[in-house]
Amino acid sequence: MAEATGLGTQFLRETAVTGVFDAIAQVASITPPQLTRDTVDVEELAPADDFKKKLVGLIDGGEFSVTLNFDPEEQGHKDLEEDFANGVPYNYRIQFPFDEEVYSDGGYYDITAS
């Protein structure tokens, strides 16, 4: 993969039409979620091979953050404030700049968050 900066990356919010996203203006930075997976120790006093057992645990979806140059008159910023106040999950997308000839599946990461 070629090295690139994040220049041109966008943060989008789904509209009332499913699958259609509008860009949120004046995004200064985006920190995508870091997925982690827990392990679970299995305690046994007399294991057959003297090894502690570990099981694969659940995946933690992590947290993402978006830093904006806040503009109270910008509709996208008003929508984000409303989403926060409502506290219900909503669909967002981090859209990466990409070459459509190289990445035919698109260059985005969908997030459902509240």
C-alpha positions in Angstrom: 0.0 0.0 0.0 1.3 3.4 -0.9 1.8 5.9 1.9 -0.6 8.8 1.9 -1.8 11.6 4.2 -5.4 11.9 5.3 -5.9 14.9 3.1 -9.3 14.7 1.4 -10.8 12.3 4.1 -14.4 13.2 4.9 -16.8 12.5 7.8 -20.3 11.9 6.5 -23.8 11.5 8.2 -26.5 9.4 6.6 -29.5 11.4 5.4 -33.2 10.4 5.7 -32.6 8.3 2.5 -30.9 5.0 3.5 -27.4 4.7 2.0 -27.1 8.4 1.1 -24.6 10.4 3.1 -23.9 14.2 3.5 -20.5 15.5 4.3 -20.0 17.3 7.6 -18.1 20.6 7.0 -14.9 21.8 8.7 -13.5 18.5 10.0 -10.1 19.1 11.5 -9.2 15.5 12.4 -10.6 12.0 12.6 -9.4 9.2 14.8 -10.8 5.9 13.7 -11.8 3.1 16.2 -9.1 0.7 17.3 -10.6 -2.8 17.5 -9.4 -5.1 20.3 -10.3 -8.6 21.4 -10.2 -9.9 25.0 -8.9 -13.2 26.0 -10.4 -15.2 28.8 -8.2 -17.3 31.2 -9.6 -20.7 32.0 -8.5 -21.7 35.5 -8.1 -25.4 36.1 -6.3 -26.9 39.1 -5.2 -30.1 37.3 -4.7 -29.4 33.6 -3.6 -32.4 31.6 -0.6 -30.6 30.0 0.2 -28.1 32.8 -0.7 -25.2 30.6 -3.2 -22.5 31.4 -5.9 -22.3 28.8 -7.1 -19.2 27.1 -10.3 -18.7 25.1 -11.0 -16.0 22.5 -13.1 -13.3 24.0 -15.4 -10.7 22.6 -14.4 -7.9 20.2 -14.5 -4.4 21.5 -15.5 -2.0 18.7 -13.5 0.8 20.3 -14.2 4.5 20.0 -13.7 7.0 17.3 -13.5 10.8 17.5 -14.0 13.6 15.1 -12.6 17.1 15.8 -14.6 19.9 14.1 -14.0 23.6 13.6 -17.4 24.2 15.1 -19.8 26.5 13.3 -23.2 26.8 15.1 -24.8 27.9 11.8 -23.5 24.9 9.8 -26.4 22.4 9.3 -24.2 19.3 9.6 -23.0 20.6 13.0 -26.6 21.2 14.1 -27.5 17.6 13.0 -24.6 16.2 15.1 -25.8 18.1 18.1 -29.3 16.8 17.6 -28.0 13.2 17.2 -26.1 13.6 20.5 -29.1 15.0 22.3 -31.4 12.2 21.0 -29.0 9.5 22.1 -30.1 7.0 19.5 -27.7 5.2 17.1 -27.1 6.9 13.8 -25.1 5.9 10.7 -21.9 7.8 9.9 -19.1 7.1 7.4 -15.4 8.0 7.2 -14.8 8.4 3.5 -11.1 8.0 2.5 -9.7 9.5 -0.6 -9.0 6.7 -3.1 -8.4 5.8 -6.7 -11.5 4.1 -8.0 -9.4 2.1 -10.5 -7.3 0.6 -7.7 -10.0 0.3 -4.9 -13.2 -0.9 -6.7 -14.9 -1.7 -3.4 -14.8 1.9 -2.2 -12.7 3.6 0.5 -14.9 4.1 3.5 -15.5 2.8 7.0 -19.1 2.8 8.2 -19.9 3.5 11.8 -23.2 3.2 13.8 -22.9 5.4 16.9 -24.9 7.4 19.4 
